[in-house]
Amino acid sequence: MYTGGSGTGLDPRVAGVLCYPLSVVTGVLFLVLEKHDRFVRFHAWQSILLFIAYLGVYTVVNVLGNILSILPFIGTALWALSRTISGLLGLVLVGVSVFLMVKAYQRERYKLPYLGDVAERNAYA
């Protein structure tokens, strides 16, 4: 691990936490600013990948809800269900992000299933 100065000038724990609040925006910002600290780069990548996964699932749920809404009798209920699921996905994203911020502040490299492995590979690249 690189032991020189951080590219951000921040404590790595703080930089790791700051990767999550605006997901892709702060994740990309810290990837650009931090070239050496793998801990910060890991959290930046995981933040970006978490938002991309959320966006993909959110899109699928909404597209399916819109398509199924044309069904007679149950279409409106399926559309409402898709909107409810979309809202819950947003809450899950916020909850997972807060959890990951706490783990980053504790200097833990908590890996989400699959996404964490991809983030780790990219952090070392």
C-alpha positions in Angstrom: 0.0 0.0 0.0 1.2 3.5 -0.8 2.3 5.3 2.4 3.0 8.8 1.0 0.6 11.7 1.1 -2.9 11.5 0.0 -4.0 13.1 -3.2 -6.9 14.7 -1.5 -5.2 15.9 1.6 -7.9 14.3 3.7 -7.7 11.6 6.3 -8.4 8.4 4.3 -11.4 7.6 6.6 -13.0 10.9 5.8 -12.3 10.6 2.1 -13.8 7.1 2.2 -17.0 8.4 3.8 -17.2 11.3 1.4 -17.3 8.9 -1.6 -20.9 7.9 -0.8 -23.1 10.9 -0.3 -23.5 11.9 -4.0 -22.5 8.4 -5.2 -21.3 8.7 -8.8 -20.3 12.4 -8.5 -18.2 12.0 -5.4 -17.0 8.6 -6.4 -15.6 9.9 -9.7 -14.2 13.0 -7.9 -12.2 10.8 -5.5 -11.1 8.5 -8.3 -9.6 11.5 -10.1 -8.1 13.1 -7.0 -6.8 10.0 -5.3 -4.2 8.1 -7.3 -2.5 6.1 -4.6 -4.6 5.3 -1.6 -6.3 2.0 -2.4 -8.7 2.4 0.6 -10.2 5.6 -0.8 -10.2 4.2 -4.4 -12.0 1.1 -3.2 -14.8 3.1 -1.6 -15.0 5.4 -4.6 -15.4 2.4 -7.0 -17.9 0.7 -4.7 -20.0 3.9 -4.5 -20.1 4.2 -8.2 -21.0 0.5 -8.7 -23.7 0.7 -6.0 -25.4 3.6 -7.8 -25.1 1.9 -11.2 -26.7 -1.3 -9.8 -29.5 0.8 -8.1 -30.1 2.6 -11.3 -30.4 -0.6 -13.3 -32.8 -2.3 -10.9 -34.8 0.9 -10.6 -35.1 1.2 -14.4 -36.2 -2.4 -14.8 -38.8 -2.1 -12.1 -40.3 1.0 -13.6 -40.2 -0.2 -17.2 -42.0 -3.4 -16.1 -44.5 -1.4 -14.1 -45.3 0.7 -17.1 -45.6 -2.2 -19.4 -47.8 -4.2 -17.0 -50.0 -1.2 -16.3 -51.8 -1.8 -19.6 -53.2 -5.1 -18.4 -56.9 -4.9 -17.8 -58.2 -5.1 -14.2 -54.8 -5.5 -12.5 -52.7 -3.0 -14.5 -53.2 -0.2 -12.1 -52.3 -2.3 -9.1 -49.1 -3.5 -10.8 -48.2 0.0 -11.7 -48.7 1.1 -8.1 -46.7 -1.8 -6.8 -43.8 -0.9 -9.1 -43.9 2.7 -7.7 -43.8 1.3 -4.2 -40.9 -0.9 -5.0 -39.1 2.0 -6.6 -39.5 4.0 -3.4 -38.3 1.2 -1.3 -35.2 0.8 -3.5 -34.4 4.4 -2.9 -34.6 3.9 0.9 -32.4 0.8 0.6 -29.8 2.8 -1.4 -29.8 5.4 1.4 -29.5 2.8 4.1 -26.7 0.9 2.4 -24.9 4.1 1.7 -25.1 5.2 5.4 -23.9 1.7 6.5 -20.9 1.9 4.1 -20.1 5.4 5.3 -19.9 4.1 8.9 -17.7 1.2 7.8 -15.4 3.5 5.8 -15.1 5.8 8.9 -14.2 2.7 11.0 -11.4 2.1 8.4 -13.1 -1.1 7.2 -13.1 -2.2 3.6 -16.6 -3.8 3.8 -17.3 -5.4 0.5 -20.8 -5.7 -0.9 -21.6 -9.0 -2.7 -20.1 -9.0 -6.2 -19.8 -5.1 -6.3 -17.1 -5.2 -3.6 -15.0 -7.7 -5.5 -15.2 -5.5 -8.7 -14.4 -2.4 -6.7 -11.4 -4.1 -5.1 -10.0 -5.2 -8.5 -10.4 -1.7 -9.9 -8.9 -0.1 -6.8 -5.7 -2.1 -7.3 -5.6 -1.3 -11.0 
